[in-house]
């Protein structure tokens, strides 16, 4: 091994297929993710997020067009996350879908891209949890 170097060529995405901004991997991740600007406009969404939100395309839409808060106002929450106020915590939100009632637990993480603040939203399907919660509340009433 003295002075010897080895090069391994691995198959992958051809350079012409990659996005120039480095986010080519985003759509292939198995976790539902959104990339937002501080105002709440969706800059990028991956396939699992679009499936969970029931939308073919999310890019360019305000997040408030797809989700509604169950308590705290979404714009206030986004502003706090973008400014780095408070700790990172999740919120439960209702998805605005016509075909089925869906809830998500959304966690925002602040990041920096080319000197600008962006928010990465991690979504988890919370529909079953909310259904069990409603059943528990109903049973307590009886």
C-alpha distance (Angstrom), angle and dihedral (degrees) to the residues before:
residue distance angle dihedral
X1 . . .
X2 3.82 . .
X3 3.79 104.2 .
X4 3.78 93.1 -19.8
X5 3.79 118.9 134.3
X6 3.76 127.8 -167.3
X7 3.77 129.0 -158.0
X8 3.78 121.9 -157.2
X9 3.78 120.4 -160.4
X10 3.77 111.9 -152.2
X11 3.78 125.5 -169.2
X12 3.76 114.5 -114.5
X13 3.74 145.4 128.8
X14 3.78 112.1 -32.0
X15 3.78 114.9 -115.5
X16 3.80 91.3 -114.8
X17 3.82 90.6 57.6
X18 3.81 95.6 53.3
X19 3.75 122.1 95.4
X20 3.77 113.4 -116.1
X21 3.81 92.3 -129.0
X22 3.82 94.4 62.0
X23 3.81 96.2 -116.5
X24 3.84 95.5 111.4
X25 3.82 91.2 114.4
X26 3.82 93.3 55.6
X27 3.80 97.5 85.7
X28 3.82 92.7 50.6
X29 3.80 96.9 55.3
X30 3.83 112.7 110.2
X31 3.83 94.1 -139.0
X32 3.84 119.1 83.0
X33 3.82 106.1 -109.8
X34 3.79 137.6 173.2
X35 3.79 129.0 -169.2
X36 3.82 110.6 -147.8
X37 3.76 136.4 -177.1
X38 3.83 115.3 -129.3
X39 3.83 90.6 -97.2
X40 3.81 90.3 60.2
X41 3.80 100.2 -105.7
X42 3.80 112.3 143.3
X43 3.79 110.5 -120.4
X44 3.79 97.2 175.8
X45 3.80 137.3 4.9
X46 3.76 131.4 -175.6
X47 3.80 128.1 -135.6
X48 3.86 96.8 -100.0
X49 3.83 90.4 51.3
X50 3.81 92.4 50.2
X51 3.81 90.3 49.3
X52 3.81 92.1 49.5
X53 3.80 92.1 47.1
X54 3.82 92.3 45.1
X55 3.80 93.3 -126.6
X56 3.80 131.1 125.0
X57 3.77 91.4 -151.5
X58 3.77 131.1 18.8
X59 3.79 102.2 166.0
X60 3.79 113.2 118.9
X61 3.80 94.4 13.4
X62 3.80 122.2 118.6
X63 3.79 109.5 -113.4
X64 3.81 88.3 -126.4
X65 3.84 88.2 67.7
X66 3.81 89.3 63.4
X67 3.81 104.2 30.9
X68 3.77 137.5 37.3
X69 3.77 127.2 -159.1
X70 3.76 123.3 -117.0
X71 3.78 93.3 -150.7
X72 3.78 122.3 -19.5
X73 3.80 118.9 57.0
X74 3.82 112.1 -100.6
X75 3.85 95.1 -138.0
X76 3.83 90.9 53.2
X77 3.79 90.9 49.1
X78 3.83 91.6 48.9
X79 3.79 91.6 49.4
X80 3.81 92.2 51.1
X81 3.81 91.2 48.5
X82 3.82 92.8 47.9
X83 3.80 91.3 49.7
X84 3.80 91.8 47.0
X85 3.79 92.8 -119.6
X86 3.77 116.1 153.9
X87 3.74 128.3 -2.3
X88 3.77 126.0 -56.7
X89 3.77 106.5 -92.2
X90 3.76 135.7 153.0
X91 3.77 132.6 -111.9
X92 3.78 129.9 -153.3
X93 3.79 112.5 -126.6
X94 3.78 135.3 178.6
X95 3.79 117.4 -123.6
X96 3.81 113.6 -129.9
X97 3.81 97.8 -128.2
X98 3.78 128.0 145.7
X99 3.80 96.8 -157.0
X100 3.82 100.5 56.0
X101 3.78 142.4 -4.0
X102 3.80 108.4 -101.7
X103 3.79 132.1 175.0
X104 3.79 127.9 -165.7
X105 3.75 134.6 -164.6
X106 3.80 105.3 -139.7
X107 3.80 125.1 -164.4
X108 3.80 120.2 -168.6
X109 3.78 123.2 -149.6
X110 3.78 122.4 -171.7
X111 3.82 117.9 -132.7
X112 3.78 137.6 168.2
X113 3.78 124.4 -126.7
X114 3.80 119.7 -177.6
X115 3.81 90.2 -22.9
X116 3.81 93.8 -50.3
X117 3.78 126.7 109.3
X118 3.79 116.7 -116.2
X119 3.78 129.5 175.1
X120 3.79 124.0 -135.1
X121 3.79 111.5 -153.4
X122 3.80 118.5 -157.5
X123 3.80 112.6 -160.3
X124 3.80 128.4 -158.2
X125 3.79 123.8 -173.8
X126 3.82 105.3 -113.9
X127 3.81 98.0 171.6
X128 3.82 94.8 111.9
X129 3.79 91.8 46.0
X130 3.81 91.9 52.3
X131 3.81 90.7 46.5
X132 3.80 91.2 53.0
X133 3.80 90.0 46.1
X134 3.82 90.7 53.7
X135 3.80 90.9 48.5
X136 3.80 90.6 50.8
X137 3.79 92.3 50.0
X138 3.82 89.8 48.8
X139 3.80 91.6 50.1
X140 3.82 90.9 50.3
X141 3.81 90.0 54.8
X142 3.80 90.7 56.0
